Amino acid sequence: MPPETSPSPLIGIVGPCGSGKSTLASRLASRGVRCRAIAQEHSYVPAMWQRITKPDLLVFLEASYETCTRRRKLTWEPREYEEQLRRLEHASTHADLHVETDRLTPDEVVQAVLDGLGLGPQGTVEGH
């Protein structure tokens, strides 16, 4: 008999602009995973991610200044990137999983999140 699975938890995704939040959310959703990309980096309210979504699990996507500016074709300064990281400190501290996206393909990020959160291929909690 296969292991039982429970419904997909709601996954919140945070990170600086260009870290891959929207791409990850889209790819997880296409697998039936309940998730939401949270634009916490634009808020001065430290726990805005909790107010907006109340996720069961929180994923923090990390990406360097160089990667973020290249992916989004941003013309911002390093200090603007650093400000986003400052605004994300609360979410970073409370994240269930951190994934460094600089050297990963979108599919590798999806797999890192599923593996890191102990989720099956369809985003369900395995073995429960």
Phi, psi and omega in degrees: 000131180292154179297147177289151175236150176254163182303155180298128174290158175279122182255125173266142182236122178234163178160169179293163176306131178089004180280343178115017183301308183295319179297314179297314181300317180297315182289323176293317180299324180294344176262004180088010180277131176282120182205165178209128172282127184247121181277053180299331185295349180261359185253142174274353180274113187305321183257026181303326180303324179287322181292320183288315193239325187053057183288154173285326179224145181238128178250131177251117177268125179256139176207145181288163176305314182298316180293315181299315182291326179290314182296318184260001183052045181279149177246029182278168179264158178307325180296329178289322175297314179299324177295321177297317178298322178298316180294337182267001185304316181298314179296319179300316180297325184264001182293141176280338182208136172248133178231123177277117188261354185309314187252013181252146171283163176304321179294323178292325176295315177304311182296321178298321179290312179301314180293314184295331179263001179068037181257148176284180183300334179259014175082013179268153179286122183280144173077012179245000000 
